[in-house]
Amino acid sequence: MQKDEQDVKESIIDRTFVENGIRWIVDYKSSEPTAGESPEDFFARESIAYRAQLLRYKNLLMSNETLPIKIALYFVAFGKLLVLE
């Protein structure tokens, strides 16, 4: 890639909303733990796997957003919202 070319990626944000003065970006996940994997290990593995994606979404919105932004994963099978720091 030449230095004047841009790296273009498609970004589809599952859900974004504002609550109590905070912009939230939430990525829905239907995945479940592997056989024998504890929920804590599963959540840790998923947060590592998707952190960069959510940070990319955050960076996209930061250029036009004045509110603080939080990112999170929502695990449908668990009904659990996991906020990533």
mmCIF file of the C-alpha atoms, coordinates in Angstrom:
data_MODEL
# 
_entry.id   MODEL 
# 
loop_
_atom_site.group_PDB 
_atom_site.id 
_atom_site.type_symbol 
_atom_site.label_atom_id 
_atom_site.label_alt_id 
_atom_site.label_comp_id 
_atom_site.label_asym_id 
_atom_site.label_entity_id 
_atom_site.label_seq_id 
_atom_site.pdbx_PDB_ins_code 
_atom_site.Cartn_x 
_atom_site.Cartn_y 
_atom_site.Cartn_z 
_atom_site.occupancy 
_atom_site.B_iso_or_equiv 
_atom_site.pdbx_formal_charge 
_atom_site.auth_seq_id 
_atom_site.auth_comp_id 
_atom_site.auth_asym_id 
_atom_site.auth_atom_id 
_atom_site.pdbx_PDB_model_num 
ATOM 1  C CA . MET A 1 1  ? 0.000   0.000   0.000  1.00 0.00 ? 1  MET A CA 1 
ATOM 2  C CA . GLN A 1 2  ? 1.348   3.407   -0.931 1.00 0.00 ? 2  GLN A CA 1 
ATOM 3  C CA . LYS A 1 3  ? 1.464   5.998   1.809  1.00 0.00 ? 3  LYS A CA 1 
ATOM 4  C CA . ASP A 1 4  ? -1.175  8.181   0.122  1.00 0.00 ? 4  ASP A CA 1 
ATOM 5  C CA . GLU A 1 5  ? -3.713  5.313   0.114  1.00 0.00 ? 5  GLU A CA 1 
ATOM 6  C CA . GLN A 1 6  ? -6.135  4.965   3.000  1.00 0.00 ? 6  GLN A CA 1 
ATOM 7  C CA . ASP A 1 7  ? -6.886  1.758   4.837  1.00 0.00 ? 7  ASP A CA 1 
ATOM 8  C CA . VAL A 1 8  ? -10.652 1.480   4.400  1.00 0.00 ? 8  VAL A CA 1 
ATOM 9  C CA . LYS A 1 9  ? -12.624 -0.919  6.576  1.00 0.00 ? 9  LYS A CA 1 
ATOM 10 C CA . GLU A 1 10 ? -16.328 -1.558  6.888  1.00 0.00 ? 10 GLU A CA 1 
ATOM 11 C CA . SER A 1 11 ? -17.685 -0.862  10.351 1.00 0.00 ? 11 SER A CA 1 
ATOM 12 C CA . ILE A 1 12 ? -21.136 -1.959  11.439 1.00 0.00 ? 12 ILE A CA 1 
ATOM 13 C CA . ILE A 1 13 ? -22.029 -0.943  14.976 1.00 0.00 ? 13 ILE A CA 1 
ATOM 14 C CA . ASP A 1 14 ? -24.702 -3.177  16.516 1.00 0.00 ? 14 ASP A CA 1 
ATOM 15 C CA . ARG A 1 15 ? -26.026 -0.570  18.932 1.00 0.00 ? 15 ARG A CA 1 
ATOM 16 C CA . THR A 1 16 ? -25.157 2.943   20.012 1.00 0.00 ? 16 THR A CA 1 
ATOM 17 C CA . PHE A 1 17 ? -27.140 5.204   22.312 1.00 0.00 ? 17 PHE A CA 1 
ATOM 18 C CA . VAL A 1 18 ? -26.746 8.003   24.844 1.00 0.00 ? 18 VAL A CA 1 
ATOM 19 C CA . GLU A 1 19 ? -27.654 7.430   28.491 1.00 0.00 ? 19 GLU A CA 1 
ATOM 20 C CA . ASN A 1 20 ? -26.912 9.827   31.357 1.00 0.00 ? 20 ASN A CA 1 
ATOM 21 C CA . GLY A 1 21 ? -24.564 11.900  29.206 1.00 0.00 ? 21 GLY A CA 1 
ATOM 22 C CA . ILE A 1 22 ? -22.507 8.912   28.013 1.00 0.00 ? 22 ILE A CA 1 
ATOM 23 C CA . ARG A 1 23 ? -22.373 7.567   24.453 1.00 0.00 ? 23 ARG A CA 1 
ATOM 24 C CA . TRP A 1 24 ? -22.466 3.750   24.548 1.00 0.00 ? 24 TRP A CA 1 
ATOM 25 C CA . ILE A 1 25 ? -21.263 1.433   21.800 1.00 0.00 ? 25 ILE A CA 1 
ATOM 26 C CA . VAL A 1 26 ? -22.491 -2.127  22.315 1.00 0.00 ? 26 VAL A CA 1 
ATOM 27 C CA . ASP A 1 27 ? -21.577 -5.175  20.242 1.00 0.00 ? 27 ASP A CA 1 
ATOM 28 C CA . TYR A 1 28 ? -23.978 -8.111  20.571 1.00 0.00 ? 28 TYR A CA 1 
ATOM 29 C CA . LYS A 1 29 ? -22.508 -11.607 20.847 1.00 0.00 ? 29 LYS A CA 1 
ATOM 30 C CA . SER A 1 30 ? -24.395 -14.893 20.519 1.00 0.00 ? 30 SER A CA 1 
ATOM 31 C CA . SER A 1 31 ? -21.318 -17.018 21.239 1.00 0.00 ? 31 SER A CA 1 
ATOM 32 C CA . GLU A 1 32 ? -21.140 -19.355 24.216 1.00 0.00 ? 32 GLU A CA 1 
ATOM 33 C CA . PRO A 1 33 ? -18.308 -20.938 26.215 1.00 0.00 ? 33 PRO A CA 1 
ATOM 34 C CA . THR A 1 34 ? -16.591 -24.015 24.839 1.00 0.00 ? 34 THR A CA 1 
ATOM 35 C CA . ALA A 1 35 ? -17.100 -27.324 26.656 1.00 0.00 ? 35 ALA A CA 1 
ATOM 36 C CA . GLY A 1 36 ? -15.545 -27.055 30.112 1.00 0.00 ? 36 GLY A CA 1 
ATOM 37 C CA . GLU A 1 37 ? -14.755 -23.327 29.806 1.00 0.00 ? 37 GLU A CA 1 
ATOM 38 C CA . SER A 1 38 ? -15.823 -21.245 32.805 1.00 0.00 ? 38 SER A CA 1 
ATOM 39 C CA . PRO A 1 39 ? -17.962 -18.169 32.163 1.00 0.00 ? 39 PRO A CA 1 
ATOM 40 C CA . GLU A 1 40 ? -15.147 -15.963 33.540 1.00 0.00 ? 40 GLU A CA 1 
ATOM 41 C CA . ASP A 1 41 ? -12.611 -17.456 31.103 1.00 0.00 ? 41 ASP A CA 1 
ATOM 42 C CA . PHE A 1 42 ? -15.117 -17.136 28.270 1.00 0.00 ? 42 PHE A CA 1 
ATOM 43 C CA . PHE A 1 43 ? -15.783 -13.450 28.999 1.00 0.00 ? 43 PHE A CA 1 
ATOM 44 C CA . ALA A 1 44 ? -12.048 -12.757 29.263 1.00 0.00 ? 44 ALA A CA 1 
ATOM 45 C CA . ARG A 1 45 ? -11.360 -14.512 25.940 1.00 0.00 ? 45 ARG A CA 1 
ATOM 46 C CA . GLU A 1 46 ? -14.177 -12.668 24.160 1.00 0.00 ? 46 GLU A CA 1 
ATOM 47 C CA . SER A 1 47 ? -13.133 -9.282  25.542 1.00 0.00 ? 47 SER A CA 1 
ATOM 48 C CA . ILE A 1 48 ? -9.600  -9.837  24.223 1.00 0.00 ? 48 ILE A CA 1 
ATOM 49 C CA . ALA A 1 49 ? -10.940 -10.983 20.846 1.00 0.00 ? 49 ALA A CA 1 
ATOM 50 C CA . TYR A 1 50 ? -13.238 -7.983  20.314 1.00 0.00 ? 50 TYR A CA 1 
ATOM 51 C CA . ARG A 1 51 ? -11.495 -5.109  22.150 1.00 0.00 ? 51 ARG A CA 1 
ATOM 52 C CA . ALA A 1 52 ? -9.708  -3.810  19.020 1.00 0.00 ? 52 ALA A CA 1 
ATOM 53 C CA . GLN A 1 53 ? -12.948 -3.843  17.019 1.00 0.00 ? 53 GLN A CA 1 
ATOM 54 C CA . LEU A 1 54 ? -14.793 -1.853  19.674 1.00 0.00 ? 54 LEU A CA 1 
ATOM 55 C CA . LEU A 1 55 ? -11.915 0.598   20.039 1.00 0.00 ? 55 LEU A CA 1 
ATOM 56 C CA . ARG A 1 56 ? -12.028 1.136   16.258 1.00 0.00 ? 56 ARG A CA 1 
ATOM 57 C CA . TYR A 1 57 ? -15.746 1.949   16.536 1.00 0.00 ? 57 TYR A CA 1 
ATOM 58 C CA . LYS A 1 58 ? -14.994 4.319   19.423 1.00 0.00 ? 58 LYS A CA 1 
ATOM 59 C CA . ASN A 1 59 ? -12.310 6.102   17.409 1.00 0.00 ? 59 ASN A CA 1 
ATOM 60 C CA . LEU A 1 60 ? -14.724 6.501   14.491 1.00 0.00 ? 60 LEU A CA 1 
ATOM 61 C CA . LEU A 1 61 ? -17.319 8.183   16.668 1.00 0.00 ? 61 LEU A CA 1 
ATOM 62 C CA . MET A 1 62 ? -14.871 10.316  18.659 1.00 0.00 ? 62 MET A CA 1 
ATOM 63 C CA . SER A 1 63 ? -14.320 12.651  15.716 1.00 0.00 ? 63 SER A CA 1 
ATOM 64 C CA . ASN A 1 64 ? -17.950 13.856  15.906 1.00 0.00 ? 64 ASN A CA 1 
ATOM 65 C CA . GLU A 1 65 ? -18.856 13.148  19.547 1.00 0.00 ? 65 GLU A CA 1 
ATOM 66 C CA . THR A 1 66 ? -18.375 15.511  22.489 1.00 0.00 ? 66 THR A CA 1 
ATOM 67 C CA . LEU A 1 67 ? -19.705 13.084  25.111 1.00 0.00 ? 67 LEU A CA 1 
ATOM 68 C CA . PRO A 1 68 ? -17.583 10.469  26.861 1.00 0.00 ? 68 PRO A CA 1 
ATOM 69 C CA . ILE A 1 69 ? -17.788 7.079   25.134 1.00 0.00 ? 69 ILE A CA 1 
ATOM 70 C CA . LYS A 1 70 ? -17.993 3.654   26.757 1.00 0.00 ? 70 LYS A CA 1 
ATOM 71 C CA . ILE A 1 71 ? -17.728 0.339   24.917 1.00 0.00 ? 71 ILE A CA 1 
ATOM 72 C CA . ALA A 1 72 ? -19.287 -2.985  25.872 1.00 0.00 ? 72 ALA A CA 1 
ATOM 73 C CA . LEU A 1 73 ? -20.106 -6.494  24.745 1.00 0.00 ? 73 LEU A CA 1 
ATOM 74 C CA . TYR A 1 74 ? -23.605 -7.886  25.320 1.00 0.00 ? 74 TYR A CA 1 
ATOM 75 C CA . PHE A 1 75 ? -23.799 -11.671 25.592 1.00 0.00 ? 75 PHE A CA 1 
ATOM 76 C CA . VAL A 1 76 ? -27.279 -12.680 24.518 1.00 0.00 ? 76 VAL A CA 1 
ATOM 77 C CA . ALA A 1 77 ? -27.101 -16.220 25.964 1.00 0.00 ? 77 ALA A CA 1 
ATOM 78 C CA . PHE A 1 78 ? -26.193 -14.827 29.403 1.00 0.00 ? 78 PHE A CA 1 
ATOM 79 C CA . GLY A 1 79 ? -28.118 -11.558 29.378 1.00 0.00 ? 79 GLY A CA 1 
ATOM 80 C CA . LYS A 1 80 ? -24.807 -9.981  30.440 1.00 0.00 ? 80 LYS A CA 1 
ATOM 81 C CA . LEU A 1 81 ? -23.353 -6.596  29.538 1.00 0.00 ? 81 LEU A CA 1 
ATOM 82 C CA . LEU A 1 82 ? -19.562 -6.602  29.835 1.00 0.00 ? 82 LEU A CA 1 
ATOM 83 C CA . VAL A 1 83 ? -18.122 -3.079  29.880 1.00 0.00 ? 83 VAL A CA 1 
ATOM 84 C CA . LEU A 1 84 ? -14.581 -2.902  28.484 1.00 0.00 ? 84 LEU A CA 1 
ATOM 85 C CA . GLU A 1 85 ? -12.165 -0.410  29.966 1.00 0.00 ? 85 GLU A CA 1 
# 
